[in-house]
């Protein structure tokens, strides 16, 4: 069964609250700070005007560091649940894998599961997925996250939209560059899975957390010129 060891971790991530700013009621007020706060209040409108152009460049950073994850410069967070054996995946290799995906920033809805409830949206057997590292066949988060993994290894990837599914222009406009996920995977195998993912990706504005989680298990690493031709 795929990723059994990750059930508790995934559940915790799916239910973790997003980071929010403190409200005035949560802020402690002391007599010495009162005059300072009144002065800052008079400057607040100007500060908001000055800060607003930045929002057009990039939505607020909702992604907080998850416990036990290594944070890479790209913003990708990785954690190995199981170390595999054999040759490590590198650029040019073909990866045979299976995966699960969750919109952990939005109610933890699954958009891909290996084994769901019988008769449900994610029930039944599925073929393994494949991609060649470095060809852009999958999202950047998976391209980067699979490097160094070995056969049988399981790794969790938490990532922001900047290294996720491709969008056109400002991601807050909610326009997907590959609506069917046919050019850049991994592609959800069910209609309900695609709908759950696309709802998050196509949401407009910057109020919805578009952080995603992918559980990745490497089945086989095919080397160029090896036994399995590609």
C-alpha positions as CSV (number, residue, x, y, z in Angstrom):
1,X,0.0,0.0,0.0
2,X,1.4,3.4,-1.0
3,X,2.7,5.6,1.7
4,X,1.1,4.0,4.7
5,X,3.8,5.4,6.9
6,X,2.9,8.9,6.0
7,X,-0.8,8.8,7.0
8,X,-0.3,10.5,10.4
9,X,2.0,13.1,8.9
10,X,-0.2,13.9,6.0
11,X,-3.3,14.2,8.3
12,X,-1.4,16.7,10.5
13,X,-0.4,18.8,7.5
14,X,-3.9,18.7,6.1
15,X,-5.4,20.1,9.3
16,X,-2.6,22.5,10.2
17,X,-3.9,26.1,10.4
18,X,-2.5,28.7,8.0
19,X,-0.4,31.5,9.3
20,X,-2.4,34.6,10.2
21,X,-1.5,38.1,11.4
22,X,-2.2,39.0,15.0
23,X,-5.4,41.0,15.6
24,X,-5.4,44.2,17.7
25,X,-7.2,42.3,20.5
26,X,-4.3,39.8,20.6
27,X,-1.6,42.5,20.9
28,X,-0.6,43.5,24.4
29,X,-0.8,47.2,25.2
30,X,1.3,48.9,27.8
31,X,1.2,52.5,28.9
32,X,4.7,53.1,27.4
33,X,3.6,51.7,24.0
34,X,0.3,53.6,23.7
35,X,1.8,56.8,22.4
36,X,3.9,55.0,19.9
37,X,0.9,53.1,18.6
38,X,-1.1,56.3,18.1
39,X,1.8,57.8,16.2
40,X,2.1,54.6,14.0
41,X,-1.7,54.7,13.4
42,X,-1.4,58.2,11.8
43,X,1.3,56.8,9.4
44,X,-0.6,53.6,8.6
45,X,-2.5,54.8,5.5
46,X,0.7,56.0,3.8
47,X,2.4,52.7,4.6
48,X,-0.4,50.7,3.1
49,X,-0.2,52.8,-0.1
50,X,3.5,52.3,-0.3
51,X,3.3,48.5,0.2
52,X,0.5,47.8,-2.2
53,X,2.6,47.6,-5.4
54,X,4.5,44.7,-4.0
55,X,1.3,42.6,-3.9
56,X,1.1,42.9,-7.7
57,X,4.5,41.1,-7.9
58,X,3.9,38.2,-5.6
59,X,1.0,37.1,-3.4
60,X,1.5,36.9,0.4
61,X,3.8,34.1,1.6
62,X,1.4,31.6,3.2
63,X,3.9,28.8,3.3
64,X,5.4,28.3,6.8
65,X,8.2,25.9,7.6
66,X,6.8,22.4,8.4
67,X,8.5,20.6,11.3
68,X,11.1,18.0,10.2
69,X,11.3,19.3,6.7
70,X,14.4,20.6,4.9
71,X,13.8,23.9,3.2
72,X,15.6,24.3,-0.1
73,X,16.4,27.7,-1.7
74,X,13.6,27.3,-4.2
75,X,11.0,27.2,-1.4
76,X,10.5,23.4,-1.7
77,X,10.3,21.6,1.6
78,X,11.3,17.9,1.6
79,X,11.2,15.1,4.1
80,X,12.2,11.5,3.5
81,X,9.8,9.0,5.1
82,X,11.7,6.0,3.7
83,X,15.2,5.8,2.2
84,X,15.4,3.6,-0.9
85,X,18.2,1.4,-2.3
86,X,20.1,1.3,-5.5
87,X,21.2,4.1,-7.9
88,X,20.1,7.6,-7.0
89,X,17.9,9.6,-9.4
90,X,19.6,12.3,-11.4
91,X,19.1,14.5,-14.5
92,X,18.5,12.3,-17.6
93,X,17.1,9.3,-15.7
94,X,13.6,8.0,-16.3
95,X,11.6,7.8,-13.0
96,X,8.8,5.3,-12.6
97,X,6.7,6.4,-9.6
98,X,3.4,6.6,-7.8
99,X,2.1,9.5,-5.9
100,X,-0.6,11.2,-3.8
101,X,-1.5,14.9,-3.8
102,X,-3.3,17.2,-1.3
103,X,-4.3,20.8,-1.2
104,X,-3.0,21.2,2.3
105,X,-3.5,24.9,2.2
106,X,-7.2,24.5,1.5
107,X,-8.9,21.9,3.7
108,X,-6.4,19.2,2.8
109,X,-8.5,17.9,-0.1
110,X,-6.9,15.0,-2.0
111,X,-6.5,15.4,-5.7
112,X,-4.7,12.1,-6.1
113,X,-4.7,9.0,-3.9
114,X,-3.3,5.6,-4.7
115,X,-5.9,3.6,-2.9
116,X,-9.2,5.1,-1.9
117,X,-12.4,3.7,-0.5
118,X,-14.0,0.9,-2.6
119,X,-16.3,2.5,-5.2
120,X,-15.0,6.0,-4.4
121,X,-13.3,8.5,-6.7
122,X,-9.8,7.1,-6.0
123,X,-10.6,3.3,-6.0
124,X,-9.1,0.8,-8.4
125,X,-5.6,0.1,-9.6
126,X,-3.6,2.6,-11.5
127,X,-0.6,2.3,-13.8
128,X,2.7,3.8,-12.6
129,X,3.5,7.2,-13.9
130,X,6.8,8.0,-15.6
131,X,8.9,11.1,-16.5
132,X,12.5,11.8,-17.6
133,X,14.2,14.2,-15.1
134,X,15.2,17.5,-16.8
135,X,12.7,17.5,-19.7
136,X,10.0,19.6,-17.9
137,X,7.4,16.8,-18.1
138,X,6.5,17.4,-14.4
139,X,6.2,20.5,-12.2
140,X,9.5,22.0,-10.9
141,X,8.8,20.8,-7.4
142,X,8.8,17.2,-8.4
143,X,11.7,17.6,-10.8
144,X,13.8,19.0,-7.9
145,X,12.3,16.8,-5.2
146,X,13.0,13.5,-6.9
147,X,16.8,14.1,-7.2
148,X,18.8,11.8,-5.0
149,X,15.9,9.4,-4.4
150,X,16.4,5.7,-4.8
151,X,14.1,2.8,-5.7
152,X,11.6,2.2,-2.9
153,X,12.2,5.6,-1.4
154,X,9.3,7.8,-0.2
155,X,9.5,11.5,0.0
156,X,7.1,14.3,1.0
157,X,7.2,17.5,-1.0
158,X,5.5,20.7,0.3
159,X,5.7,23.6,-2.1
160,X,4.3,27.0,-3.1
161,X,2.6,27.8,-6.4
162,X,5.8,29.3,-7.8
163,X,7.3,25.9,-8.3
164,X,4.0,24.1,-8.9
165,X,1.6,23.8,-11.8
166,X,2.2,26.4,-14.6
167,X,0.1,29.5,-14.6
168,X,-0.3,32.4,-17.1
169,X,1.0,35.7,-15.7
170,X,0.1,36.6,-12.2
171,X,-1.1,33.5,-10.4
172,X,-3.7,35.5,-8.7
173,X,-5.6,35.8,-12.0
174,X,-6.2,32.0,-11.8
175,X,-5.4,31.2,-15.4
176,X,-3.8,27.8,-16.0
177,X,-1.2,27.4,-18.8
178,X,-1.9,23.7,-19.1
179,X,-5.6,23.3,-18.1
180,X,-5.7,19.5,-18.7
181,X,-2.4,18.8,-17.0
182,X,-1.4,16.9,-20.1
183,X,1.9,18.6,-20.8
184,X,3.2,19.1,-17.2
185,X,2.3,16.5,-14.6
186,X,1.7,14.8,-12.4
187,X,-1.9,14.6,-13.7
188,X,-4.7,13.6,-11.4
189,X,-6.3,10.3,-12.6
190,X,-9.9,11.2,-11.7
191,X,-12.3,14.0,-12.6
192,X,-12.9,14.8,-8.9
193,X,-9.2,15.0,-8.3
194,X,-8.7,17.4,-11.2
195,X,-11.6,19.5,-9.9
196,X,-10.2,19.7,-6.4
197,X,-6.8,20.8,-7.7
198,X,-8.1,23.2,-10.3
199,X,-10.4,24.9,-7.8
200,X,-7.3,25.9,-5.9
201,X,-5.2,26.8,-8.9
202,X,-7.9,28.9,-10.6
203,X,-9.0,30.8,-7.5
204,X,-8.6,34.5,-8.0
205,X,-7.0,36.9,-5.6
206,X,-4.6,36.2,-2.8
207,X,-6.8,35.0,0.0
208,X,-6.6,31.3,-0.7
209,X,-3.5,29.4,0.3
210,X,-2.4,27.4,-2.7
211,X,0.3,25.3,-0.9
212,X,0.3,21.7,-2.2
213,X,1.7,18.5,-0.8
214,X,2.8,15.6,-2.9
215,X,3.8,12.2,-1.5
216,X,6.2,10.6,-4.0
217,X,7.3,7.0,-4.1
218,X,10.0,5.9,-6.6
219,X,9.3,2.5,-8.0
220,X,12.3,2.3,-10.4
221,X,15.1,4.5,-11.7
222,X,15.9,3.8,-15.3
223,X,19.4,4.9,-16.5
224,X,20.0,6.0,-20.1
225,X,21.3,3.0,-22.1
226,X,20.2,0.5,-19.4
227,X,17.9,-2.4,-19.3
228,X,14.7,-0.4,-19.8
229,X,14.9,1.6,-23.0
230,X,13.4,5.1,-23.3
